[in-house]
């Protein structure tokens, strides 16, 4: 997979941007005669908890979808702000929207499970209440399913930062199908597929076969179960989902441990069930450990995080490692105190040097130009094809 934008030369970035522009136009032309069956009902499940600043944008983006045969199941998890009231306004004006309240605050996993129990759709999707959908999210994913007959269809998410910046991770013209083994490997490599539920549509029977649990990294564990029960997974590089990328810091870095624990679970599953030996899991764990060595907060929390990471790395027996990683792993497991002090000082020196010597102006130029292209296409897209309202693809 070629690097995206930020790691290319200025000339290659310019070529890539031109290809992006051309790909949008070509995709629109290809899809004009591929209307999906309008009898297919889509269920979108949205757990809601204290999101009064974002929920209206989310629901309006669904209400204005180009594909109209859908139901929205809002599950309010005992919000203490005005989220429930805002949801009720949509329910009262649009019969496609329904809302229920959980008896007590139970977490997103339980709220989603409740929504799944109520869903009537042929396909089920999940939307986070602070995100929003592109105008053709449902339409294009249904068209992808129609083309590929996949059990799970996924799109690229458009990462939206609070400063208005946007960026994509993968080529927009990418369209591919995968077996469960291939999809799980891509998931483990954090390539194409990410451990999230919200940028996908699932066949009803796939979702009903597994119960989502409220726990750390619940999306990832549920997605692994869904992929294992699928026959085929399809992906399109079109960015049809808006991911609201907040700038909040990692909560105490404890979530870093839970995140790595999920990838250890996935790597061991791939090794034991599919014979795939991860080539990156040890390196990933060491990188997390190096960052934890620099963790500045409560010493007990820092000691806990380091001990948890070392325990997880120690359980990954038989995984591929380079000579350097093998040495680092040995030192971390057997000389933990020395290793922690050494990397704390090493990382401080390394980061100072890296920030002093690197310029990110090229990356910023790429992002600005990408945003201009997206805006330009959205404003003028009606000239390419009058069949669909493409100008709201990202809005």
PyMOL commands that set and color helices and strands:
alter all, ss='L'
color gray80, all
select helices_A, chain A and resi 10-31+55-63+83-93+108-118+137-148+180-188+204-208+218-229+254-274+281-293+299-314+323-334+336-357+361-383+390-392
alter helices_A, ss='H'
color red, helices_A
select strands_A, chain A and resi 42-48+70-76+97-101+123-126+132-133+152-161+166-167+175-178+200-203+233-245
alter strands_A, ss='S'
color yellow, strands_A
deselect
rebuild
show_as cartoon
